[in-house]
Amino acid sequence: MNATSPVGALLLCRAEPEAVRPVAHLLRERMLLAPAGDGWSVLVPEGKPWRDGGAEGADAEPVDRVVAGWAAALAVGSAWPVLALWWDGERAGHTLASGFRRPVGYVWLADGTPAGEDEAMRTFAERLGLDPVPDVQALEALTRPDPDVDARIRLRELLAVLGRIGLALPPGLDPDMPGDRLYAAADERPEAEPITWTGWRGAVRAELDAVENSRLGPWLRGPRARLLGGAQVAAGLPLALWGMGRRSGGWACAGVLLMTHGALGLAYDRFRAGEGEGAAGVSARGSGVESTGPL
């Protein structure tokens, strides 16, 4: 990498495309979704937020800030972690988001000089379930100076470690490529599908169906749903305000999605409760027994 290196990013989700698709729609960004190995998917963004900026006249937002917000938004309420890889002419790095836990990441300068904390890399390995001996040792090697290794090679070595837990990027998706070339390369893959915004109603319905059939399904009903929904709304509001104050579209999106998840969870719990009461009433009438409440 050098001062003229392109800007780009990839979002790696540890889930099949079927699970990622409904959540990715909520980002309302033009992306391509494709399988990326055993139990992994990759989202390839078009790259407008860091190429063109936000509001008219605004400077382009740093790529690491944008994709960190996207990763956090995708991971909120999901049963799987999201890893954002990013690079520009001066640095490269990654950010791992997993549920409500604080994101962890690491940065290298363009020449490969480590510029992160060793503890962050160990936390990264733990959250992804990497082997505590060979895999962690390989990751720790990425935190030590090496004059023969630049940031692009660091990212490739990171991907090689993740290959031990099933990650395999489609051909043509290589770190240090500009976002438009990454998008074009992904678009040529027959298994890639576009993520297009179809409106809140369709996206929300698809997401709720996907979550209910996942390990988080029990959290959509009963006291746990109300507890989780309230916590998401309470956490999302300050995050959204902070993101808007910093003009960070990614983090503002994460806050809005967090509030949306919470509000939908609360509404969905009430909807399911109403369905249950209605079904109970129908069952009672069908059996000829009138429900009069407790005796």
Summary of the structure (lengths in Angstrom):
residues: 295
radius of gyration: 21.5
end to end distance: 76.9
largest distance: 82.3
contacts: 994
relative contact order: 0.15
helix: 51%
strand: 15%
